[in-house]
């Protein structure tokens, strides 16, 4: 491999990624689709690069991408919104995963796979991809609760995919399924990994102010997240959940009022500053660019049978997701939010990693599972990208979605202007209503910036309040001491 040409290509790829993102902002064609096409051209089409060329660095790169995207996604979640949306998250996550697993298993049995092999394929493809969902929902103007539910679902289903895939593989090897072991693995993956991520965030919040005094320290937070992720996986927990909870805790650290936790942190917690958050955003953009090119390179087209199975699975998962979105979306979700929820079926990181495990273990049907999974990864991401474009450009498609989801017909011209449907166009009768340009995509981004500034001001007020509350005992002691000195001092009276 020519090193000079490789460096030229990497540089051009970064510039191309910015161009693709610009196209997405203007034409609403997801940049993810372009990146996958680049990978397809490099890999399966022209055979310039293959997955084996990356050696052990390939899986390491995939893991790094997952960790950073989950952590950065967690920092955008509000604890108050999570409290109000956990029921919606659990219902949507569980129903979607198990329904998807059974639908995929049904297709597998149509293609003459055994029951356990079909369930293994269903478990691999039962979740959604954090690396695809999180960047998309951060750009689309959906409700805060719906955004939170989709982010949490993408992280939680990764764990379910891993646990149930390993359980079914073990069942194929041993001839039986251990229900107790499956339940125990799920408990440890979610709860213990979450506790580890939470505890790590408390520790990091205490020492981050000292770390910042070091030179070139801005990358120390991602490095610490890598440590947390690795330790969680070594202990048999979910590193993905630990990284997500770490990000959520760091973003909401100033809301902690418990005196015991405040003592652990040495006082009110310290959030990540704007410079650090901007840096993490740049890292996510870069990693996302290379990750989806890598996915495109990894996809393999070997036989028509696996391609046909992949097409059938993608279509059936989409139909099932529409039904689930109609009945299990958050209560606050309007017709537009339900539409976006119904589209979020992309498969990615977890599926691509798990797909090779049955083949590596020498299990029957392993090669077919691998080929079908890679095909579904391509088709599902392409399907989501195309549908987002059609939903934005075609009123007919939006009307069709709204009828399937049980909502009323949409009257807006763009998916970035759906707040007109939510609140009505009150520009003429209400001077305080946002102007037309504020309901466009550009106006939405401006509103996001204003919202971020408001949140920062609120965070400052919360921090000051937390400091006052933490030191309240000392303040009360000083006041009591002052009052005692005042009462014991001789009073100067007027002579009679």
ZIZIRA-V892488 format. One record per residue. N is the residue number from 1. RES is the residue in three letters. PSI is psi in degrees with one decimal (none if undefined). D_FIRST is the distance of its C-alpha to the first C-alpha in whole Angstrom. Layout:
BEGIN
N_RES_PSI_D_FIRST / N_RES_PSI_D_FIRST
END
This chain:
BEGIN
1_UNK_129.4_0 / 2_UNK_116.6_4 / 3_UNK_-41.9_6 / 4_UNK_-44.6_9 / 5_UNK_-36.1_8 / 6_UNK_-43.7_8 / 7_UNK_-40.4_11 / 8_UNK_-44.0_13 / 9_UNK_-43.9_12 / 10_UNK_-41.8_13 / 11_UNK_-44.8_16 / 12_UNK_-32.5_17 / 13_UNK_-40.5_17 / 14_UNK_-44.9_20 / 15_UNK_-39.6_22 / 16_UNK_-37.5_22 / 17_UNK_-40.3_23 / 18_UNK_-37.9_26 / 19_UNK_-44.3_27 / 20_UNK_-39.9_27 / 21_UNK_-36.2_29 / 22_UNK_-40.1_31 / 23_UNK_-38.9_31 / 24_UNK_-43.3_32 / 25_UNK_-34.3_35 / 26_UNK_-40.1_36 / 27_UNK_-7.5_36 / 28_UNK_27.4_36 / 29_UNK_112.3_33 / 30_UNK_133.3_31 / 31_UNK_-25.2_27 / 32_UNK_-40.6_26 / 33_UNK_-43.1_26 / 34_UNK_-40.6_24 / 35_UNK_-40.5_21 / 36_UNK_-39.2_22 / 37_UNK_-40.6_21 / 38_UNK_-44.7_18 / 39_UNK_-39.8_17 / 40_UNK_-41.1_19 / 41_UNK_-39.1_17 / 42_UNK_-36.2_13 / 43_UNK_-93.1_14 / 44_UNK_-31.3_18 / 45_UNK_-58.4_18 / 46_UNK_-5.4_15 / 47_UNK_36.7_13 / 48_UNK_-32.7_10 / 49_UNK_146.4_9 / 50_UNK_167.2_12 / 51_UNK_-35.1_14 / 52_UNK_-21.3_13 / 53_UNK_-24.5_10 / 54_UNK_-16.8_12 / 55_UNK_-138.8_14 / 56_UNK_-15.4_17 / 57_UNK_-24.1_16 / 58_UNK_-58.3_16 / 59_UNK_-34.6_20 / 60_UNK_-43.6_21 / 61_UNK_-42.2_19 / 62_UNK_-43.4_22 / 63_UNK_-42.1_25 / 64_UNK_-42.4_24 / 65_UNK_-45.4_24 / 66_UNK_-46.6_27 / 67_UNK_-49.4_29 / 68_UNK_-41.2_29 / 69_UNK_-42.1_30 / 70_UNK_-43.3_33 / 71_UNK_-48.9_34 / 72_UNK_-35.4_34 / 73_UNK_-36.7_35 / 74_UNK_-32.5_38 / 75_UNK_-12.5_39 / 76_UNK_1.0_40 / 77_UNK_137.7_43 / 78_UNK_132.9_46 / 79_UNK_-37.6_48 / 80_UNK_-41.5_51 / 81_UNK_-38.3_49 / 82_UNK_-38.0_48 / 83_UNK_-38.6_51 / 84_UNK_-14.2_53 / 85_UNK_4.5_50 / 86_UNK_-34.1_49 / 87_UNK_-43.9_52 / 88_UNK_-39.4_50 / 89_UNK_-47.1_46 / 90_UNK_-45.2_48 / 91_UNK_-46.5_49 / 92_UNK_-42.4_46 / 93_UNK_-51.2_44 / 94_UNK_-47.4_46 / 95_UNK_-45.4_47 / 96_UNK_-42.1_44 / 97_UNK_-50.2_42 / 98_UNK_-37.8_44 / 99_UNK_-44.0_45 / 100_UNK_-41.9_41 / 101_UNK_-44.0_41 / 102_UNK_-38.4_44 / 103_UNK_-44.3_43 / 104_UNK_-40.3_40 / 105_UNK_-37.0_41 / 106_UNK_-42.4_44 / 107_UNK_-39.6_41 / 108_UNK_-40.0_39 / 109_UNK_-29.6_43 / 110_UNK_-34.8_43 / 111_UNK_25.3_40 / 112_UNK_31.2_42 / 113_UNK_154.2_40 / 114_UNK_166.9_42 / 115_UNK_-49.3_44 / 116_UNK_-35.8_42 / 117_UNK_-39.8_39 / 118_UNK_-42.2_40 / 119_UNK_-34.7_41 / 120_UNK_-45.7_37 / 121_UNK_-40.3_35 / 122_UNK_-40.1_38 / 123_UNK_-37.6_37 / 124_UNK_-38.5_34 / 125_UNK_13.9_34 / 126_UNK_-14.2_37 / 127_UNK_-173.5_36 / 128_UNK_159.3_35 / 129_UNK_120.5_31 / 130_UNK_-38.2_32 / 131_UNK_-21.3_29 / 132_UNK_-45.9_30 / 133_UNK_-47.9_34 / 134_UNK_-49.1_34 / 135_UNK_-34.8_32 / 136_UNK_-47.9_34 / 137_UNK_-20.7_38 / 138_UNK_-23.4_37 / 139_UNK_-40.1_37 / 140_UNK_141.7_40 / 141_UNK_77.7_43 / 142_UNK_167.1_45 / 143_UNK_153.3_47 / 144_UNK_-41.2_46 / 145_UNK_-41.8_48 / 146_UNK_-41.1_46 / 147_UNK_-44.9_42 / 148_UNK_-43.6_43 / 149_UNK_-43.3_44 / 150_UNK_-39.0_40 / 151_UNK_-47.3_38 / 152_UNK_-38.0_40 / 153_UNK_-43.6_40 / 154_UNK_-34.0_36 / 155_UNK_-41.7_36 / 156_UNK_-39.5_39 / 157_UNK_-27.1_38 / 158_UNK_-42.0_35 / 159_UNK_-45.4_37 / 160_UNK_-40.7_39 / 161_UNK_-46.2_36 / 162_UNK_-48.5_35 / 163_UNK_-48.5_38 / 164_UNK_-31.8_40 / 165_UNK_-47.3_36 / 166_UNK_-37.1_37 / 167_UNK_-44.8_41 / 168_UNK_-35.6_40 / 169_UNK_-41.7_38 / 170_UNK_-38.1_40 / 171_UNK_-38.4_43 / 172_UNK_-34.9_41 / 173_UNK_-37.2_41 / 174_UNK_-20.5_44 / 175_UNK_6.4_46 / 176_UNK_159.0_48 / 177_UNK_126.3_47 / 178_UNK_99.2_48 / 179_UNK_-41.0_49 / 180_UNK_-40.3_50 / 181_UNK_-37.4_47 / 182_UNK_-47.7_45 / 183_UNK_-42.6_47 / 184_UNK_-40.1_47 / 185_UNK_-39.8_43 / 186_UNK_-43.8_44 / 187_UNK_-48.6_46 / 188_UNK_-36.9_44 / 189_UNK_-41.5_41 / 190_UNK_-59.8_43 / 191_UNK_-53.6_46 / 192_UNK_-37.2_44 / 193_UNK_-39.6_41 / 194_UNK_-41.7_43 / 195_UNK_-38.6_45 / 196_UNK_-45.0_42 / 197_UNK_-39.2_41 / 198_UNK_-47.2_44 / 199_UNK_-40.1_45 / 200_UNK_-37.5_42 / 201_UNK_-38.0_42 / 202_UNK_-43.5_46 / 203_UNK_-45.9_44 / 204_UNK_-35.4_42 / 205_UNK_-31.1_44 / 206_UNK_-35.7_46 / 207_UNK_-5.3_44 / 208_UNK_-32.7_42 / 209_UNK_-33.9_44 / 210_UNK_-36.9_44 / 211_UNK_-38.0_40 / 212_UNK_-20.9_40 / 213_UNK_-14.7_42 / 214_UNK_155.1_39 / 215_UNK_145.4_36 / 216_UNK_48.1_33 / 217_UNK_2.5_34 / 218_UNK_-24.4_33 / 219_UNK_0.8_30 / 220_UNK_-31.1_33 / 221_UNK_-51.0_34 / 222_UNK_-36.1_31 / 223_UNK_-39.8_30 / 224_UNK_-36.1_34 / 225_UNK_-39.1_33 / 226_UNK_-42.1_30 / 227_UNK_-45.2_33 / 228_UNK_-45.8_35 / 229_UNK_-46.5_33 / 230_UNK_-43.0_32 / 231_UNK_-42.3_35 / 232_UNK_-45.2_36 / 233_UNK_-37.7_34 / 234_UNK_-38.0_35 / 235_UNK_-3.9_38 / 236_UNK_11.1_38 / 237_UNK_-172.9_39 / 238_UNK_111.1_36 / 239_UNK_-31.6_34 / 240_UNK_-46.2_34 / 241_UNK_-40.0_38 / 242_UNK_-42.9_38 / 243_UNK_-40.8_35 / 244_UNK_-47.6_37 / 245_UNK_-36.4_40 / 246_UNK_-45.9_39 / 247_UNK_-42.8_38 / 248_UNK_-43.3_42 / 249_UNK_-42.4_44 / 250_UNK_-35.0_42 / 251_UNK_-25.8_43 / 252_UNK_21.5_46 / 253_UNK_-29.0_47 / 254_UNK_-11.2_50 / 255_UNK_-6.5_52 / 256_UNK_125.9_53 / 257_UNK_-10.1_56 / 258_UNK_126.3_57 / 259_UNK_-35.3_58 / 260_UNK_-44.6_57 / 261_UNK_-35.1_53 / 262_UNK_-36.1_54 / 263_UNK_-38.3_55 / 264_UNK_-40.3_52 / 265_UNK_-7.1_50 / 266_UNK_26.4_53 / 267_UNK_-172.8_54 / 268_UNK_142.3_53 / 269_UNK_162.0_49 / 270_UNK_124.0_46 / 271_UNK_168.3_44 / 272_UNK_139.8_41 / 273_UNK_176.3_41 / 274_UNK_-38.4_40 / 275_UNK_-44.0_37 / 276_UNK_-43.1_36 / 277_UNK_-38.7_36 / 278_UNK_-39.5_34 / 279_UNK_-43.1_31 / 280_UNK_-36.6_31 / 281_UNK_-39.2_31 / 282_UNK_-39.9_28 / 283_UNK_-44.6_26 / 284_UNK_-42.8_27 / 285_UNK_-44.9_26 / 286_UNK_-46.2_22 / 287_UNK_-39.8_22 / 288_UNK_-39.4_24 / 289_UNK_-51.7_21 / 290_UNK_-30.8_18 / 291_UNK_-46.6_20 / 292_UNK_-28.0_21 / 293_UNK_-40.9_18 / 294_UNK_-40.2_17 / 295_UNK_-44.7_20 / 296_UNK_-39.8_19 / 297_UNK_-34.2_16 / 298_UNK_-21.2_18 / 299_UNK_137.4_21 / 300_UNK_128.5_22 / 301_UNK_104.8_24 / 302_UNK_-36.2_25 / 303_UNK_153.7_29 / 304_UNK_-31.6_32 / 305_UNK_-45.0_34 / 306_UNK_-34.4_31 / 307_UNK_-44.0_31 / 308_UNK_-42.7_35 / 309_UNK_-41.1_35 / 310_UNK_-41.0_33 / 311_UNK_-45.0_35 / 312_UNK_-44.2_38 / 313_UNK_-44.3_37 / 314_UNK_-45.3_36 / 315_UNK_-43.4_39 / 316_UNK_-39.1_41 / 317_UNK_-37.8_40 / 318_UNK_-44.8_41 / 319_UNK_-42.6_44 / 320_UNK_-36.6_45 / 321_UNK_-35.0_43 / 322_UNK_-45.7_46 / 323_UNK_-44.0_49 / 324_UNK_-43.2_48 / 325_UNK_-33.1_47 / 326_UNK_-38.4_51 / 327_UNK_-15.7_52 / 328_UNK_14.3_50 / 329_UNK_159.6_49 / 330_UNK_149.4_51 / 331_UNK_-30.2_54 / 332_UNK_-8.6_53 / 333_UNK_125.4_51 / 334_UNK_-172.7_52 / 335_UNK_-36.6_51 / 336_UNK_-45.4_48 / 337_UNK_-41.7_46 / 338_UNK_-36.1_47 / 339_UNK_-46.0_45 / 340_UNK_-41.3_42 / 341_UNK_-39.4_43 / 342_UNK_-21.6_43 / 343_UNK_-19.3_39 / 344_UNK_74.8_38 / 345_UNK_15.7_36 / 346_UNK_140.5_32 / 347_UNK_149.9_31 / 348_UNK_-110.9_27 / 349_UNK_-58.5_26 / 350_UNK_-43.3_29 / 351_UNK_-43.6_29 / 352_UNK_-37.5_25 / 353_UNK_-45.1_26 / 354_UNK_-25.5_29 / 355_UNK_-33.2_28 / 356_UNK_-9.2_26 / 357_UNK_-44.1_29 / 358_UNK_-39.1_31 / 359_UNK_-42.2_29 / 360_UNK_-31.2_28 / 361_UNK_-2.0_32 / 362_UNK_26.9_32 / 363_UNK_150.7_35 / 364_UNK_138.4_36 / 365_UNK_9.1_34 / 366_UNK_-43.6_31 / 367_UNK_-39.6_29 / 368_UNK_-41.1_31 / 369_UNK_-42.9_31 / 370_UNK_-49.8_27 / 371_UNK_-41.8_27 / 372_UNK_-41.4_30 / 373_UNK_-47.2_29 / 374_UNK_-37.4_26 / 375_UNK_-43.0_28 / 376_UNK_-36.8_30 / 377_UNK_-46.9_28 / 378_UNK_-52.2_27 / 379_UNK_-38.7_30 / 380_UNK_-42.5_32 / 381_UNK_-41.1_30 / 382_UNK_-41.7_30 / 383_UNK_-46.8_34 / 384_UNK_-44.0_34 / 385_UNK_-44.7_33 / 386_UNK_-42.3_35 / 387_UNK_-37.2_38 / 388_UNK_-40.3_38 / 389_UNK_-44.5_37 / 390_UNK_-39.0_40 / 391_UNK_-35.7_42 / 392_UNK_-38.3_42 / 393_UNK_-29.9_42 / 394_UNK_117.7_45 / 395_UNK_-31.6_48 / 396_UNK_-42.9_49 / 397_UNK_-41.6_46 / 398_UNK_-42.3_47 / 399_UNK_-40.6_51 / 400_UNK_-43.4_50 / 401_UNK_-43.3_48 / 402_UNK_-35.7_51 / 403_UNK_-41.5_53 / 404_UNK_-32.8_51 / 405_UNK_1.3_51 / 406_UNK_18.9_55 / 407_UNK_175.9_55 / 408_UNK_161.6_56 / 409_UNK_139.7_55 / 410_UNK_139.4_53 / 411_UNK_4.2_54 / 412_UNK_165.5_51 / 413_UNK_-9.3_49 / 414_UNK_147.1_45 / 415_UNK_-14.4_44 / 416_UNK_3.6_44 / 417_UNK_22.6_48 / 418_UNK_-9.6_49 / 419_UNK_-20.2_51 / 420_UNK_-35.2_54 / 421_UNK_-37.6_54 / 422_UNK_-44.3_55 / 423_UNK_-11.4_57 / 424_UNK_156.9_58 / 425_UNK_95.9_58 / 426_UNK_23.2_61 / 427_UNK_-42.4_60 / 428_UNK_-38.8_63 / 429_UNK_-10.4_66 / 430_UNK_110.1_64 / 431_UNK_-23.6_63 / 432_UNK_-9.8_61 / 433_UNK_146.7_59 / 434_UNK_144.1_55 / 435_UNK_169.6_55 / 436_UNK_-44.3_53 / 437_UNK_-22.5_50 / 438_UNK_-10.2_50 / 439_UNK_5.1_49 / 440_UNK_177.5_46 / 441_UNK_-40.1_43 / 442_UNK_-42.5_43 / 443_UNK_-35.3_46 / 444_UNK_-41.5_45 / 445_UNK_-37.9_42 / 446_UNK_-41.5_45 / 447_UNK_-36.5_47 / 448_UNK_-42.7_44 / 449_UNK_-42.4_44 / 450_UNK_-39.9_48 / 451_UNK_-38.9_48 / 452_UNK_-40.5_45 / 453_UNK_-40.5_48 / 454_UNK_-42.1_51 / 455_UNK_-37.5_49 / 456_UNK_-40.5_48 / 457_UNK_-42.0_52 / 458_UNK_-37.8_53 / 459_UNK_-39.5_51 / 460_UNK_-43.4_52 / 461_UNK_-41.6_56 / 462_UNK_-38.5_55 / 463_UNK_-45.7_54 / 464_UNK_-41.8_57 / 465_UNK_-40.6_59 / 466_UNK_-40.0_57 / 467_UNK_-45.4_58 / 468_UNK_-41.8_61 / 469_UNK_-39.3_62 / 470_UNK_-36.2_60 / 471_UNK_14.3_62 / 472_UNK_-38.3_65 / 473_UNK_-41.7_67 / 474_UNK_-40.2_67 / 475_UNK_-44.3_68 / 476_UNK_-39.0_71 / 477_UNK_-41.4_72 / 478_UNK_-42.1_72 / 479_UNK_-43.3_74 / 480_UNK_-41.3_77 / 481_UNK_-39.7_77 / 482_UNK_-41.5_78 / 483_UNK_-37.6_80 / 484_UNK_-40.8_82 / 485_UNK_-37.6_82 / 486_UNK_-41.5_84 / 487_UNK_-30.0_86 / 488_UNK_-16.8_87 / 489_UNK_144.2_88 / 490_UNK_134.2_92 / 491_UNK_138.2_92 / 492_UNK_109.7_94 / 493_UNK_159.4_97 / 494_UNK_132.1_100 / 495_UNK_137.9_103 / 496_UNK_none_106
END
